[in-house]
Amino acid sequence: MSKILIIDDDKALCRSLQIQLEASGHEVKTSTTAKEGLAALDSFAPDAVFLDIKLPDQDGLECLVLLHDRMPDLPVVIISGHQDTKATIKAMRSGAFDYLRKPFDMEDVTLLLEKIHYLSKRSIASLKVGIPDLEIDTQEIIGADKSIIDVVKKIGLLSQSRVNVNVLIEGESGTGKELVAKALHENTSASEPFVAINCSAVVPTLLESELFGHERGSFTGASTRKIGKLEYAGEGTVFLDEIGDMPYDLQAKLLRVLEQREFQRVGGLENIPFRARVISATNKNLEEWMEKKQFRDDLFYRLSVFRIRIPPLRERKEDIPLLVKYLINRISRRIHRDVREMEKEALDILQSYDWPGNVRELENVLTRAIALAKGPVLRMEDFQFSFFPPREKTEERQDEFVLKPLSEVEKEYIHKSLDAAGWNISKTAHLLNISPTTLRKKIHDYDLKRDRPFSE
């Protein structure tokens, strides 16, 4: 079996892991500091290392570099008990074999060791591509659920490569697809532009010009040459949000760009090189759309060289307290309110709800509650414009809960938000964290009405 070195200042965890691994036939040595762990390399010659990210004498990521300097092929599994998106991405980018979040199941450790054993005949170093370290101020991807940690690990692995592999991010509306796209961009080409294009928000007849640009006089109203977003992106990232809503005829033109790595402006003849990475996102099942001939299968395979699925919030409700804590802090700073925490009864209700609008809906509910809060603690009464029932009727109202289509829930939610904001478009759009253009489109799509004209 394997020789395993554990470097962690948590003596209880070290001992527990050692007992379980030795019971499986492994030889195990433990160290509580980076210095002890590095000293054990030559005498113990481990087949794998489990390395804590927080050590008393040295940062775990610095120790990871030193371990690989001494033994480049050594598989190092980073372990941590803290929520730290940046550290996870940096660890995977720096060559960590994998990342485990404490407390972890022994089954996860066993599977990792089996993977290491399977790959032992190959050079682990051949799987790693070193790139210069970047000082990136990434937004946090919050969560301790395995599915979210897996998303963060994939970002780190993709960040190792300089090759512009196209990525498709799949997930329901409000799960944070653009946040994942930005995290990937910031860890690969932060100095280059991040260009986002919402394929459902741009008028189809103008989308081609948005992507490719146009020459002067190419159509009515084209009084000057316009640089398209594909050209503006340079060697950065083009983020195609809601790619499933791209018109079918334009899909063929995008496919040609991805195949030829060049394009022409509308009405132009010059071939312009395309050097950016393409990250697409969708809340649709594109395989079903391909069967219906509404999405090109050849384009799908070009866009989905690497796929990342973001789980809906209802599948990771254990992350809601983490998200609430993070969002209360961020929202309070943004709208200049002194709100710091939430009473347990309100938090319990948050965790019992399925959140059809996912993290975006949670943020909107918290934003309104914080804006209305009368003190530093959010209480049930502060959620008067949300789905929350009155305190004394909580159980009764929960029993009456009826499942509805997501579109119907969104329609009701937007209508109530508009009413709460006095049908002020700018204010409502800010509270919902969407653009005024998107809000007007949803008002039109859902045929929402008000007696008096609404304001901007």
NUPA-477012 format. One record per residue (C-alpha): residue in three letters; z, y, x. Coordinates in steps of 0.1 Angstrom, whole numbers, plus 5000, padded with zeros to 4 digits. Layout:
BEGIN
+-------+------+------+------+
: kelum :   pz :   py :   px :
+-------+------+------+------+
:   ALA :    Z :    Y :    X :
...
+-------+------+------+------+
END
This chain:
BEGIN
+-------+------+------+------+
: kelum :   pz :   py :   px :
+-------+------+------+------+
:   MET : 5000 : 5000 : 5000 :
:   SER : 5001 : 5037 : 5010 :
:   LYS : 5023 : 5058 : 5032 :
:   ILE : 5033 : 5089 : 5013 :
:   LEU : 5050 : 5120 : 5025 :
:   ILE : 5069 : 5142 : 5000 :
:   ILE : 5076 : 5178 : 5010 :
:   ASP : 5099 : 5195 : 4984 :
:   ASP : 5132 : 5212 : 4986 :
:   ASP : 5143 : 5196 : 4953 :
:   LYS : 5163 : 5167 : 4967 :
:   ALA : 5168 : 5150 : 4933 :
:   LEU : 5130 : 5150 : 4926 :
:   CYS : 5123 : 5137 : 4961 :
:   ARG : 5148 : 5109 : 4957 :
:   SER : 5135 : 5100 : 4922 :
:   LEU : 5099 : 5100 : 4933 :
:   GLN : 5108 : 5080 : 4964 :
:   ILE : 5126 : 5053 : 4944 :
:   GLN : 5097 : 5049 : 4920 :
:   LEU : 5070 : 5048 : 4946 :
:   GLU : 5089 : 5024 : 4968 :
:   ALA : 5093 : 5001 : 4938 :
:   SER : 5055 : 5000 : 4936 :
:   GLY : 5053 : 4989 : 4972 :
:   HIS : 5046 : 5023 : 4989 :
:   GLU : 5063 : 5035 : 5021 :
:   VAL : 5078 : 5069 : 5015 :
:   LYS : 5092 : 5097 : 5036 :
:   THR : 5107 : 5129 : 5023 :
:   SER : 5112 : 5164 : 5038 :
:   THR : 5129 : 5194 : 5023 :
:   THR : 5111 : 5220 : 5045 :
:   ALA : 5076 : 5227 : 5057 :
:   LYS : 5088 : 5224 : 5093 :
:   GLU : 5102 : 5189 : 5087 :
:   GLY : 5071 : 5179 : 5069 :
:   LEU : 5048 : 5191 : 5096 :
:   ALA : 5069 : 5173 : 5122 :
:   ALA : 5066 : 5140 : 5103 :
:   LEU : 5028 : 5140 : 5105 :
:   ASP : 5025 : 5125 : 5139 :
:   SER : 5053 : 5099 : 5137 :
:   PHE : 5047 : 5089 : 5101 :
:   ALA : 5009 : 5093 : 5097 :
:   PRO : 5009 : 5095 : 5059 :
:   ASP : 4979 : 5085 : 5037 :
:   ALA : 4988 : 5112 : 5012 :
:   VAL : 5011 : 5142 : 5009 :
:   PHE : 5029 : 5156 : 4978 :
:   LEU : 5035 : 5193 : 4987 :
:   ASP : 5057 : 5217 : 4967 :
:   ILE : 5042 : 5252 : 4964 :
:   LYS : 5076 : 5269 : 4969 :
:   LEU : 5094 : 5259 : 5001 :
:   PRO : 5125 : 5276 : 5016 :
:   ASP : 5109 : 5283 : 5050 :
:   GLN : 5072 : 5287 : 5043 :
:   ASP : 5047 : 5292 : 5014 :
:   GLY : 5033 : 5259 : 5003 :
:   LEU : 4997 : 5271 : 5005 :
:   GLU : 5002 : 5282 : 5041 :
:   CYS : 5017 : 5248 : 5048 :
:   LEU : 4986 : 5232 : 5032 :
:   VAL : 4963 : 5250 : 5057 :
:   LEU : 4985 : 5238 : 5086 :
:   LEU : 4984 : 5202 : 5073 :
:   HIS : 4946 : 5203 : 5072 :
:   ASP : 4944 : 5218 : 5106 :
:   ARG : 4964 : 5188 : 5120 :
:   MET : 4948 : 5162 : 5097 :
:   PRO : 4915 : 5174 : 5081 :
:   ASP : 4910 : 5142 : 5060 :
:   LEU : 4946 : 5141 : 5046 :
:   PRO : 4947 : 5142 : 5007 :
:   VAL : 4973 : 5168 : 4998 :
:   VAL : 4985 : 5170 : 4961 :
:   ILE : 5002 : 5204 : 4953 :
:   ILE : 5032 : 5202 : 4930 :
:   SER : 5048 : 5231 : 4912 :
:   GLY : 5073 : 5239 : 4885 :
:   HIS : 5060 : 5275 : 4880 :
:   GLN : 5032 : 5290 : 4859 :
:   ASP : 5008 : 5305 : 4885 :
:   THR : 4971 : 5306 : 4878 :
:   LYS : 4962 : 5323 : 4910 :
:   ALA : 4981 : 5297 : 4931 :
:   THR : 4965 : 5268 : 4913 :
:   ILE : 4930 : 5282 : 4919 :
:   LYS : 4938 : 5291 : 4955 :
:   ALA : 4952 : 5256 : 4962 :
:   MET : 4921 : 5239 : 4949 :
:   ARG : 4898 : 5263 : 4967 :
:   SER : 4917 : 5257 : 4999 :
:   GLY : 4911 : 5220 : 4998 :
:   ALA : 4940 : 5205 : 4978 :
:   PHE : 4931 : 5171 : 4965 :
:   ASP : 4948 : 5178 : 4931 :
:   TYR : 4975 : 5198 : 4914 :
:   LEU : 5005 : 5185 : 4894 :
:   ARG : 5028 : 5206 : 4872 :
:   LYS : 5065 : 5197 : 4871 :
:   PRO : 5079 : 5178 : 4854 :
:   PHE : 5051 : 5152 : 4857 :
:   ASP : 5048 : 5116 : 4845 :
:   MET : 5048 : 5088 : 4869 :
:   GLU : 5016 : 5076 : 4853 :
:   ASP : 4999 : 5108 : 4866 :
:   VAL : 5012 : 5100 : 4901 :
:   THR : 5000 : 5064 : 4899 :
:   LEU : 4965 : 5075 : 4888 :
:   LEU : 4962 : 5100 : 4916 :
:   LEU : 4972 : 5074 : 4942 :
:   GLU : 4946 : 5050 : 4928 :
:   LYS : 4920 : 5078 : 4931 :
:   ILE : 4930 : 5085 : 4967 :
:   HIS : 4928 : 5048 : 4975 :
:   TYR : 4894 : 5046 : 4959 :
:   LEU : 4881 : 5075 : 4980 :
:   SER : 4899 : 5064 : 5012 :
:   LYS : 4867 : 5049 : 5026 :
:   ARG : 4850 : 5083 : 5022 :
:   SER : 4859 : 5114 : 5042 :
:   ILE : 4880 : 5137 : 5020 :
:   ALA : 4869 : 5165 : 5043 :
:   SER : 4833 : 5159 : 5032 :
:   LEU : 4843 : 5169 : 4997 :
:   LYS : 4856 : 5203 : 5008 :
:   VAL : 4838 : 5235 : 5014 :
:   GLY : 4858 : 5262 : 5031 :
:   ILE : 4851 : 5298 : 5020 :
:   PRO : 4868 : 5331 : 5031 :
:   ASP : 4900 : 5338 : 5012 :
:   LEU : 4896 : 5366 : 4986 :
:   GLU : 4923 : 5389 : 4974 :
:   ILE : 4917 : 5387 : 4937 :
:   ASP : 4937 : 5403 : 4908 :
:   THR : 4928 : 5376 : 4882 :
:   GLN : 4940 : 5377 : 4846 :
:   GLU : 4965 : 5350 : 4838 :
:   ILE : 4954 : 5318 : 4821 :
:   ILE : 4987 : 5309 : 4805 :
:   GLY : 4997 : 5273 : 4797 :
:   ALA : 5016 : 5243 : 4810 :
:   ASP : 4996 : 5218 : 4789 :
:   LYS : 4976 : 5193 : 4809 :
:   SER : 4944 : 5204 : 4793 :
:   ILE : 4949 : 5240 : 4805 :
:   ILE : 4960 : 5230 : 4840 :
:   ASP : 4928 : 5209 : 4841 :
:   VAL : 4907 : 5240 : 4832 :
:   VAL : 4924 : 5260 : 4860 :
:   LYS : 4918 : 5231 : 4885 :
:   LYS : 4881 : 5231 : 4876 :
:   ILE : 4879 : 5268 : 4883 :
:   GLY : 4894 : 5262 : 4917 :
:   LEU : 4870 : 5233 : 4925 :
:   LEU : 4839 : 5253 : 4914 :
:   SER : 4851 : 5282 : 4936 :
:   GLN : 4848 : 5260 : 4967 :
:   SER : 4810 : 5260 : 4964 :
:   ARG : 4787 : 5289 : 4973 :
:   VAL : 4759 : 5272 : 4953 :
:   ASN : 4754 : 5289 : 4919 :
:   VAL : 4760 : 5260 : 4897 :
:   ASN : 4755 : 5269 : 4860 :
:   VAL : 4786 : 5264 : 4839 :
:   LEU : 4789 : 5259 : 4801 :
:   ILE : 4823 : 5268 : 4786 :
:   GLU : 4830 : 5252 : 4752 :
:   GLY : 4857 : 5262 : 4728 :
:   GLU : 4865 : 5277 : 4694 :
:   SER : 4865 : 5314 : 4689 :
:   GLY : 4895 : 5331 : 4704 :
:   THR : 4904 : 5304 : 4729 :
:   GLY : 4896 : 5326 : 4759 :
:   LYS : 4862 : 5315 : 4771 :
:   GLU : 4854 : 5349 : 4786 :
:   LEU : 4888 : 5349 : 4804 :
:   VAL : 4878 : 5316 : 4821 :
:   ALA : 4844 : 5330 : 4830 :
:   LYS : 4859 : 5360 : 4846 :
:   ALA : 4884 : 5339 : 4865 :
:   LEU : 4856 : 5318 : 4879 :
:   HIS : 4836 : 5350 : 4888 :
:   GLU : 4866 : 5367 : 4905 :
:   ASN : 4872 : 5337 : 4927 :
:   THR : 4835 : 5333 : 4938 :
:   SER : 4817 : 5367 : 4938 :
:   ALA : 4843 : 5393 : 4929 :
:   SER : 4824 : 5421 : 4948 :
:   GLU : 4793 : 5415 : 4927 :
:   PRO : 4788 : 5425 : 4890 :
:   PHE : 4801 : 5405 : 4861 :
:   VAL : 4775 : 5411 : 4833 :
:   ALA : 4785 : 5399 : 4798 :
:   ILE : 4759 : 5395 : 4771 :
:   ASN : 4770 : 5386 : 4735 :
:   CYS : 4739 : 5368 : 4722 :
:   SER : 4752 : 5371 : 4686 :
:   ALA : 4760 : 5408 : 4687 :
:   VAL : 4726 : 5421 : 4700 :
:   VAL : 4697 : 5425 : 4676 :
:   PRO : 4673 : 5396 : 4684 :
:   THR : 4643 : 5419 : 4689 :
:   LEU : 4663 : 5438 : 4716 :
:   LEU : 4678 : 5409 : 4733 :
:   GLU : 4648 : 5402 : 4755 :
:   SER : 4648 : 5438 : 4768 :
:   GLU : 4686 : 5435 : 4774 :
:   LEU : 4681 : 5404 : 4795 :
:   PHE : 4648 : 5412 : 4814 :
:   GLY : 4645 : 5450 : 4811 :
:   HIS : 4612 : 5467 : 4803 :
:   GLU : 4586 : 5489 : 4818 :
:   ARG : 4578 : 5524 : 4805 :
:   GLY : 4555 : 5523 : 4775 :
:   SER : 4559 : 5485 : 4770 :
:   PHE : 4568 : 5491 : 4733 :
:   THR : 4574 : 5520 : 4709 :
:   GLY : 4604 : 5539 : 4722 :
:   ALA : 4603 : 5526 : 4757 :
:   SER : 4600 : 5561 : 4773 :
:   THR : 4614 : 5550 : 4807 :
:   ARG : 4617 : 5519 : 4828 :
:   LYS : 4649 : 5500 : 4821 :
:   ILE : 4667 : 5476 : 4844 :
:   GLY : 4677 : 5444 : 4826 :
:   LYS : 4710 : 5427 : 4829 :
:   LEU : 4696 : 5397 : 4848 :
:   GLU : 4684 : 5421 : 4875 :
:   TYR : 4715 : 5443 : 4875 :
:   ALA : 4738 : 5412 : 4880 :
:   GLY : 4724 : 5407 : 4916 :
:   GLU : 4743 : 5379 : 4932 :
:   GLY : 4771 : 5381 : 4907 :
:   THR : 4775 : 5364 : 4873 :
:   VAL : 4756 : 5366 : 4840 :
:   PHE : 4779 : 5356 : 4812 :
:   LEU : 4759 : 5345 : 4781 :
:   ASP : 4785 : 5345 : 4753 :
:   GLU : 4777 : 5326 : 4721 :
:   ILE : 4746 : 5311 : 4737 :
:   GLY : 4740 : 5290 : 4706 :
:   ASP : 4730 : 5321 : 4687 :
:   MET : 4701 : 5330 : 4711 :
:   PRO : 4668 : 5330 : 4692 :
:   TYR : 4648 : 5298 : 4698 :
:   ASP : 4617 : 5316 : 4712 :
:   LEU : 4639 : 5335 : 4738 :
:   GLN : 4655 : 5302 : 4748 :
:   ALA : 4621 : 5291 : 4764 :
:   LYS : 4619 : 5323 : 4784 :
:   LEU : 4655 : 5319 : 4797 :
:   LEU : 4647 : 5283 : 4806 :
:   ARG : 4618 : 5295 : 4827 :
:   VAL : 4641 : 5320 : 4846 :
:   LEU : 4665 : 5292 : 4854 :
:   GLU : 4637 : 5269 : 4866 :
:   GLN : 4617 : 5295 : 4886 :
:   ARG : 4647 : 5317 : 4896 :
:   GLU : 4625 : 5347 : 4889 :
:   PHE : 4614 : 5368 : 4859 :
:   GLN : 4593 : 5398 : 4848 :
:   ARG : 4604 : 5429 : 4829 :
:   VAL : 4589 : 5432 : 4794 :
:   GLY : 4555 : 5447 : 4799 :
:   GLY : 4556 : 5443 : 4836 :
:   LEU : 4538 : 5422 : 4862 :
:   GLU : 4562 : 5422 : 4891 :
:   ASN : 4582 : 5390 : 4898 :
:   ILE : 4618 : 5398 : 4902 :
:   PRO : 4641 : 5372 : 4920 :
:   PHE : 4671 : 5360 : 4900 :
:   ARG : 4701 : 5352 : 4922 :
:   ALA : 4731 : 5352 : 4899 :
:   ARG : 4752 : 5324 : 4886 :
:   VAL : 4748 : 5318 : 4848 :
:   ILE : 4780 : 5310 : 4828 :
:   SER : 4774 : 5303 : 4791 :
:   ALA : 4799 : 5300 : 4763 :
:   THR : 4797 : 5286 : 4728 :
:   ASN : 4819 : 5278 : 4699 :
:   LYS : 4792 : 5255 : 4684 :
:   ASN : 4784 : 5218 : 4690 :
:   LEU : 4752 : 5223 : 4709 :
:   GLU : 4744 : 5186 : 4708 :
:   GLU : 4743 : 5188 : 4670 :
:   TRP : 4721 : 5219 : 4672 :
:   MET : 4697 : 5201 : 4695 :
:   GLU : 4694 : 5173 : 4669 :
:   LYS : 4685 : 5200 : 4643 :
:   LYS : 4659 : 5215 : 4667 :
:   GLN : 4678 : 5248 : 4668 :
:   PHE : 4687 : 5246 : 4705 :
:   ARG : 4664 : 5234 : 4732 :
:   ASP : 4676 : 5202 : 4749 :
:   ASP : 4660 : 5212 : 4783 :
:   LEU : 4678 : 5245 : 4783 :
:   PHE : 4711 : 5228 : 4774 :
:   TYR : 4709 : 5205 : 4804 :
:   ARG : 4701 : 5235 : 4827 :
:   LEU : 4731 : 5255 : 4814 :
:   SER : 4756 : 5226 : 4814 :
:   VAL : 4754 : 5214 : 4850 :
:   PHE : 4792 : 5217 : 4848 :
:   ARG : 4811 : 5218 : 4815 :
:   ILE : 4846 : 5232 : 4808 :
:   ARG : 4862 : 5226 : 4774 :
:   ILE : 4890 : 5250 : 4764 :
:   PRO : 4914 : 5233 : 4738 :
:   PRO : 4923 : 5252 : 4706 :
:   LEU : 4958 : 5265 : 4704 :
:   ARG : 4968 : 5239 : 4677 :
:   GLU : 4963 : 5212 : 4704 :
:   ARG : 4988 : 5228 : 4728 :
:   LYS : 5015 : 5243 : 4706 :
:   GLU : 5040 : 5237 : 4734 :
:   ASP : 5023 : 5266 : 4752 :
:   ILE : 5030 : 5291 : 4724 :
:   PRO : 5064 : 5303 : 4738 :
:   LEU : 5048 : 5309 : 4772 :
:   LEU : 5019 : 5328 : 4756 :
:   VAL : 5043 : 5348 : 4734 :
:   LYS : 5064 : 5359 : 4764 :
:   TYR : 5033 : 5369 : 4784 :
:   LEU : 5016 : 5387 : 4755 :
:   ILE : 5048 : 5406 : 4744 :
:   ASN : 5051 : 5419 : 4780 :
:   ARG : 5014 : 5428 : 4782 :
:   ILE : 5010 : 5444 : 4748 :
:   SER : 5043 : 5464 : 4751 :
:   ARG : 5030 : 5480 : 4783 :
:   ARG : 4996 : 5486 : 4768 :
:   ILE : 5008 : 5504 : 4736 :
:   HIS : 5039 : 5519 : 4753 :
:   ARG : 5066 : 5501 : 4733 :
:   ASP : 5099 : 5487 : 4745 :
:   VAL : 5097 : 5452 : 4730 :
:   ARG : 5110 : 5424 : 4752 :
:   GLU : 5116 : 5393 : 4732 :
:   MET : 5114 : 5375 : 4698 :
:   GLU : 5141 : 5359 : 4676 :
:   LYS : 5140 : 5321 : 4675 :
:   GLU : 5132 : 5319 : 4637 :
:   ALA : 5101 : 5339 : 4642 :
:   LEU : 5091 : 5319 : 4672 :
:   ASP : 5096 : 5286 : 4653 :
:   ILE : 5072 : 5299 : 4626 :
:   LEU : 5046 : 5308 : 4652 :
:   GLN : 5048 : 5272 : 4666 :
:   SER : 5045 : 5257 : 4631 :
:   TYR : 5012 : 5275 : 4624 :
:   ASP : 4978 : 5261 : 4634 :
:   TRP : 4962 : 5293 : 4646 :
:   PRO : 4926 : 5290 : 4634 :
:   GLY : 4918 : 5322 : 4653 :
:   ASN : 4936 : 5307 : 4684 :
:   VAL : 4950 : 5329 : 4712 :
:   ARG : 4931 : 5360 : 4700 :
:   GLU : 4947 : 5357 : 4665 :
:   LEU : 4981 : 5353 : 4682 :
:   GLU : 4976 : 5384 : 4702 :
:   ASN : 4965 : 5404 : 4672 :
:   VAL : 4995 : 5393 : 4652 :
:   LEU : 5019 : 5402 : 4680 :
:   THR : 5001 : 5436 : 4686 :
:   ARG : 5007 : 5446 : 4650 :
:   ALA : 5043 : 5433 : 4650 :
:   ILE : 5051 : 5452 : 4682 :
:   ALA : 5036 : 5484 : 4669 :
:   LEU : 5059 : 5481 : 4638 :
:   ALA : 5090 : 5468 : 4656 :
:   LYS : 5122 : 5488 : 4651 :
:   GLY : 5139 : 5475 : 4682 :
:   PRO : 5134 : 5455 : 4715 :
:   VAL : 5135 : 5422 : 4696 :
:   LEU : 5107 : 5411 : 4673 :
:   ARG : 5121 : 5398 : 4640 :
:   MET : 5105 : 5382 : 4609 :
:   GLU : 5104 : 5416 : 4591 :
:   ASP : 5081 : 5430 : 4618 :
:   PHE : 5053 : 5407 : 4608 :
:   GLN : 5047 : 5422 : 4573 :
:   PHE : 5009 : 5425 : 4578 :
:   SER : 5005 : 5389 : 4590 :
:   PHE : 5006 : 5354 : 4574 :
:   PHE : 5044 : 5352 : 4577 :
:   PRO : 5062 : 5346 : 4544 :
:   PRO : 5094 : 5365 : 4535 :
:   ARG : 5125 : 5351 : 4552 :
:   GLU : 5141 : 5337 : 4521 :
:   LYS : 5109 : 5320 : 4509 :
:   THR : 5098 : 5304 : 4542 :
:   GLU : 5101 : 5268 : 4532 :
:   GLU : 5086 : 5273 : 4498 :
:   ARG : 5055 : 5291 : 4511 :
:   GLN : 5050 : 5265 : 4539 :
:   ASP : 5049 : 5238 : 4512 :
:   GLU : 5021 : 5257 : 4494 :
:   PHE : 4999 : 5260 : 4525 :
:   VAL : 4963 : 5250 : 4518 :
:   LEU : 4937 : 5242 : 4544 :
:   LYS : 4907 : 5266 : 4542 :
:   PRO : 4874 : 5268 : 4561 :
:   LEU : 4877 : 5289 : 4593 :
:   SER : 4852 : 5315 : 4581 :
:   GLU : 4872 : 5321 : 4549 :
:   VAL : 4904 : 5325 : 4569 :
:   GLU : 4886 : 5350 : 4592 :
:   LYS : 4872 : 5369 : 4563 :
:   GLU : 4907 : 5373 : 4547 :
:   TYR : 4922 : 5381 : 4580 :
:   ILE : 4897 : 5409 : 4588 :
:   HIS : 4900 : 5423 : 4552 :
:   LYS : 4938 : 5425 : 4555 :
:   SER : 4936 : 5441 : 4589 :
:   LEU : 4912 : 5467 : 4576 :
:   ASP : 4935 : 5474 : 4547 :
:   ALA : 4965 : 5477 : 4571 :
:   ALA : 4947 : 5502 : 4593 :
:   GLY : 4934 : 5522 : 4563 :
:   TRP : 4898 : 5510 : 4570 :
:   ASN : 4897 : 5529 : 4603 :
:   ILE : 4870 : 5510 : 4622 :
:   SER : 4880 : 5520 : 4657 :
:   LYS : 4917 : 5513 : 4651 :
:   THR : 4910 : 5480 : 4634 :
:   ALA : 4887 : 5469 : 4662 :
:   HIS : 4913 : 5478 : 4688 :
:   LEU : 4940 : 5458 : 4669 :
:   LEU : 4916 : 5428 : 4666 :
:   ASN : 4905 : 5431 : 4702 :
:   ILE : 4868 : 5432 : 4693 :
:   SER : 4842 : 5459 : 4696 :
:   PRO : 4835 : 5483 : 4666 :
:   THR : 4799 : 5469 : 4666 :
:   THR : 4812 : 5433 : 4661 :
:   LEU : 4836 : 5445 : 4634 :
:   ARG : 4808 : 5462 : 4615 :
:   LYS : 4787 : 5431 : 4618 :
:   LYS : 4815 : 5410 : 4603 :
:   ILE : 4821 : 5435 : 4575 :
:   HIS : 4783 : 5432 : 4567 :
:   ASP : 4783 : 5393 : 4571 :
:   TYR : 4813 : 5388 : 4549 :
:   ASP : 4803 : 5416 : 4524 :
:   LEU : 4837 : 5433 : 4527 :
:   LYS : 4840 : 5463 : 4504 :
:   ARG : 4863 : 5494 : 4499 :
:   ASP : 4862 : 5519 : 4471 :
:   ARG : 4863 : 5550 : 4494 :
:   PRO : 4842 : 5554 : 4525 :
:   PHE : 4859 : 5541 : 4556 :
:   SER : 4866 : 5563 : 4587 :
:   GLU : 4857 : 5558 : 4624 :
+-------+------+------+------+
END
